[in-house]
Amino acid sequence: MLNNWLKRKPPPAPIITPDAVLHLSGPALDQAFAALRSGADAYGGIERLLDALAAKAEYFRSQLSGRAVEHLSEYALYDLAAFMPSVRRRVAVAVADLGITHIREAFRGLLDNIQDAQRTDERIAAFVQAFPTDRKHRWVRDLAAEALHSAAPGIYPLMTRWVWDRGANTGVLREIWHSEDGLQGRLDIPDDFQTHCNLRDELVGYIIDRGFGPDPEFLVDLLCAQVYAGYIASQGASYLKTEFSGPSDEFQYTLRMLGLDIADKGNRRTKVKLPPKDGGDAGGSPERHRFTSLIELAAEGEASCQSTKNH
């Protein structure tokens, strides 16, 4: 099992002290948590999914921590992107346009002195500015958020747009916001580091109150993914286009939000779309990236989850 090769360390004490209370809905959280526990049973249970998320974080650290990021290759980046549903279909085109050297430099600025979270918002903004800033590149914020969270999950909460996007007024925060009349207007809540720390701390407290102490940062991720998966299911997969289409059961939305649907069984083809090769047919089906490294261990863990479900 994956947890046999992981040596977990307790997360450092939170750097940010919450200065605002988020008005979360207890019933909405209870419903999502019950659905999470029920859905996870078919995939080996919550503990197995926590192992998979810990393995994901361990792999991100191996590629992005310290001097490792200076040697990040194009295909190593694709391995990482396979875990990011909003990134994996677009990142290869960005690599082709900008070059892996440019992207490595952006990562160095983002991850330098990662233990110091005081300038997190500025570092994310600088990373985003290293790419084109049109609508087609909104995924870049998610790439930055996933890199920070996976490289140092005890410091950085998951800050992807599906957790909270103030501009779009969508995300987990909206789905679990308490409203006296049951109606949700626009939430005037920033989508900055402070807000995400507040949300994480509220959800950690919720989880601990229900007797789940180990790996709270990863269990928060699972709970958030379950909340947003419920939103996706309620809207219909076609509403959010092909990124979330076609699961055989609704819990696969939850797995997909966290990249735990990383590869096809057997051929290890990921959902990372590669740009057409020189002279290729740009109108045909794009080639998909195949895992190139030891990250197959995590893919095997997911295959085990599928095997547990099927048997």
C-alpha positions in Angstrom: 0.0 0.0 0.0 1.1 3.6 -0.6 1.2 4.4 3.1 4.0 1.9 3.5 6.4 4.1 1.5 5.3 7.4 2.9 6.7 8.9 6.1 4.3 11.5 7.1 5.2 14.5 9.2 2.8 16.6 11.2 2.0 19.9 9.4 3.6 23.0 10.8 1.5 25.4 13.0 -0.7 27.6 10.8 1.1 30.9 10.0 -2.1 32.9 9.4 -4.4 33.6 12.3 -8.0 33.9 11.1 -9.4 37.5 11.5 -12.8 36.8 10.0 -15.5 34.2 10.5 -16.9 32.5 7.5 -20.6 31.8 7.8 -20.7 28.1 6.8 -23.8 25.9 6.7 -23.7 23.0 9.1 -26.4 21.0 7.2 -24.6 21.5 3.9 -21.4 20.2 5.4 -23.1 17.3 7.1 -24.7 16.3 3.8 -21.4 16.5 1.9 -19.5 14.6 4.6 -22.0 11.8 4.7 -21.8 11.5 0.9 -18.0 11.5 1.1 -17.9 8.6 3.6 -20.5 6.6 1.6 -18.9 7.2 -1.8 -15.3 6.4 -0.5 -16.3 3.0 0.7 -16.6 1.8 -2.9 -13.0 2.9 -3.5 -11.3 1.3 -0.5 -12.4 3.9 2.1 -11.3 7.4 3.1 -8.0 6.1 4.4 -7.0 4.8 1.0 -7.9 8.1 -0.6 -5.9 10.0 2.0 -2.9 7.7 1.1 -3.3 8.6 -2.5 -3.4 12.3 -1.8 -0.3 12.0 0.5 1.4 10.2 -2.4 0.5 13.0 -4.8 1.9 15.6 -2.4 5.1 13.5 -1.9 5.6 13.3 -5.7 5.0 17.1 -6.1 7.6 17.7 -3.5 10.1 15.5 -5.3 9.7 17.5 -8.4 9.3 21.0 -7.1 11.1 21.3 -3.8 14.5 22.9 -3.5 16.8 22.6 -6.5 14.6 19.9 -8.1 12.5 22.5 -9.8 15.6 23.7 -11.7 15.6 20.4 -13.6 11.8 20.1 -14.2 11.4 18.6 -17.6 8.5 19.1 -20.0 7.3 15.5 -19.4 7.7 15.8 -15.7 5.5 18.8 -15.8 2.9 16.7 -17.7 3.1 14.1 -15.0 2.2 16.7 -12.4 -0.5 18.2 -14.6 -2.2 14.8 -14.8 -3.4 15.5 -11.2 -4.9 18.8 -12.1 -8.3 18.6 -14.0 -8.4 22.3 -15.0 -4.7 22.3 -16.1 -4.0 19.0 -17.9 -5.9 19.8 -21.1 -4.1 23.1 -21.6 -0.6 22.9 -20.2 1.1 21.3 -23.2 0.1 24.2 -25.5 1.5 26.6 -23.0 4.8 24.7 -22.9 4.9 24.7 -26.7 4.3 28.5 -26.8 6.4 29.6 -23.9 9.0 26.9 -23.5 9.8 24.8 -20.4 12.7 27.1 -19.4 10.3 30.1 -19.0 7.8 27.9 -17.0 10.6 26.6 -14.8 11.6 30.2 -14.0 8.0 31.0 -13.1 7.9 28.1 -10.7 11.2 29.2 -9.1 9.7 32.6 -8.3 6.5 30.9 -6.9 8.2 28.3 -4.8 11.3 30.2 -3.6 11.5 30.2 0.2 8.2 28.2 0.3 8.2 28.1 4.1 7.5 31.8 4.2 3.8 32.4 3.4 3.7 36.1 4.0 3.8 37.1 0.3 1.7 34.3 -1.0 -0.8 36.4 -2.9 2.0 38.4 -4.6 3.9 35.3 -5.6 0.7 33.8 -7.1 0.0 37.0 -9.0 3.6 37.1 -10.4 3.2 33.5 -11.5 0.0 34.2 -13.3 1.6 37.3 -15.0 4.3 35.0 -16.4 1.6 33.6 -18.8 -0.8 35.3 -21.1 -3.6 36.8 -19.0 -6.6 36.0 -21.3 -9.5 33.8 -20.5 -7.8 30.8 -22.0 -5.2 30.9 -19.3 -7.4 31.2 -16.2 -6.1 27.7 -15.4 -2.7 29.1 -14.5 -3.9 30.2 -11.1 -5.0 26.6 -10.5 -1.5 25.4 -11.5 0.1 27.8 -8.9 -2.4 26.8 -6.2 -1.9 23.1 -6.8 1.9 23.5 -6.8 2.0 25.4 -3.5 -0.6 23.1 -1.7 1.0 19.9 -2.8 4.6 21.0 -2.1 3.7 22.3 1.4 0.1 21.2 2.3 0.5 22.1 6.0 1.2 25.7 5.1 -0.9 26.4 1.9 -4.5 25.4 1.7 -5.9 24.4 -1.7 -6.7 27.7 -3.4 -8.0 26.6 -6.8 -10.8 28.5 -8.5 -13.2 25.6 -7.8 -12.7 26.2 -4.0 -13.5 29.9 -4.4 -13.5 32.2 -7.3 -14.7 35.7 -6.3 -15.0 37.0 -9.9 -17.2 34.1 -11.0 -19.0 33.9 -7.6 -18.6 30.1 -7.7 -16.9 27.5 -5.7 -17.0 25.4 -2.6 -17.4 28.4 -0.4 -20.6 29.5 -2.1 -22.0 26.0 -1.9 -21.5 25.7 1.9 -22.3 29.4 2.8 -25.1 29.8 5.3 -28.0 31.8 4.1 -31.0 32.6 6.3 -33.5 32.6 3.4 -31.8 29.8 1.5 -30.9 32.1 -1.4 -27.4 33.0 -2.4 -26.5 36.4 -3.8 -23.0 37.5 -4.6 -20.5 36.8 -1.8 -18.2 39.8 -1.2 -15.4 37.6 0.1 -11.9 37.9 -1.4 -10.4 34.8 -3.0 -7.0 35.5 -1.4 -4.7 33.4 0.8 -6.3 34.7 4.1 -9.8 33.6 3.0 -8.6 30.1 2.1 -6.7 29.8 5.3 -9.9 30.8 7.2 -11.9 28.2 5.2 -9.3 25.5 5.8 -9.2 26.1 9.6 -13.0 26.1 9.8 -13.2 22.8 8.0 -10.3 21.3 10.0 -12.3 22.1 13.1 -15.4 20.5 11.6 -13.5 17.3 10.8 -11.8 17.1 14.2 -15.2 17.5 15.9 -16.3 14.4 14.1 -13.4 12.3 15.3 -11.2 12.5 12.2 -7.8 13.7 13.4 -5.1 12.3 11.0 -4.2 14.1 7.8 -6.7 16.9 8.3 -5.4 19.0 5.4 -6.0 16.1 2.9 -9.4 15.3 4.4 -10.4 18.9 3.9 -9.4 18.5 0.3 -11.7 15.5 0.0 -14.6 17.2 1.7 -14.2 20.3 -0.6 -14.0 18.0 -3.6 -17.2 16.3 -2.5 -19.0 19.6 -2.1 -18.1 20.7 -5.5 -18.8 17.3 -7.0 -22.3 17.7 -5.7 -22.6 21.1 -7.5 -21.3 19.5 -10.8 -23.8 16.6 -10.5 -26.6 19.1 -9.8 -25.8 21.1 -12.9 -25.2 18.2 -15.2 -21.8 17.3 -16.6 -22.5 19.0 -20.0 -22.8 22.3 -18.1 -19.1 22.2 -17.2 -18.1 20.7 -20.6 -15.8 17.8 -21.2 -13.5 18.2 -18.1 -16.2 16.5 -16.0 -18.1 14.4 -18.4 -18.7 10.7 -18.5 -18.1 9.2 -15.0 -19.7 5.9 -14.3 -20.8 7.1 -10.9 -21.1 10.5 -9.2 -18.2 9.9 -6.8 -15.8 9.9 -9.7 -16.5 13.7 -9.9 -15.0 13.9 -6.4 -11.9 11.9 -7.4 -11.5 14.0 -10.6 -11.4 17.3 -8.7 -8.3 16.1 -6.9 -6.7 14.3 -9.9 -7.3 10.8 -8.6 -8.5 9.7 -12.0 -5.0 10.3 -13.2 -4.6 7.6 -15.9 -6.4 5.0 -17.9 -5.8 1.5 -16.5 -3.4 -0.6 -18.6 -1.8 2.0 -20.9 -1.2 4.8 -18.4 -2.4 7.4 -20.8 -3.3 10.5 -18.9 -5.8 13.3 -19.7 -2.9 15.7 -20.6 -3.4 16.6 -24.2 -0.3 17.1 -26.3 -0.1 19.7 -29.1 0.0 18.3 -32.7 3.5 17.3 -33.8 5.1 19.1 -36.7 3.1 18.4 -39.8 0.4 16.6 -37.8 -3.4 17.1 -38.2 -4.4 19.8 -35.8 -8.1 18.8 -36.4 -7.7 15.2 -35.3 -7.9 13.7 -31.9 -5.0 15.0 -29.8 -2.3 12.6 -28.6 -2.3 12.1 -24.8 0.6 12.0 -22.5 1.8 8.8 -20.9 3.4 8.7 -17.5 7.2 8.7 -17.7 8.3 8.2 -14.1 7.7 6.6 -10.7 4.4 8.4 -10.5 3.0 5.2 -11.8 3.0 4.0 -8.2 0.2 6.5 -7.5 -1.6 5.3 -10.6 -1.3 1.8 -9.4 -2.9 3.0 -6.1 -5.8 4.4 -8.0 -6.1 1.1 -10.0 -6.3 -0.7 -6.7 -9.1 1.6 -5.6 -10.9 0.6 -8.8 -10.2 -3.1 -8.2 -11.6 -2.8 -4.7 -14.7 -1.2 -6.1 -15.2 -3.8 -8.9 -14.8 -6.7 -6.6 
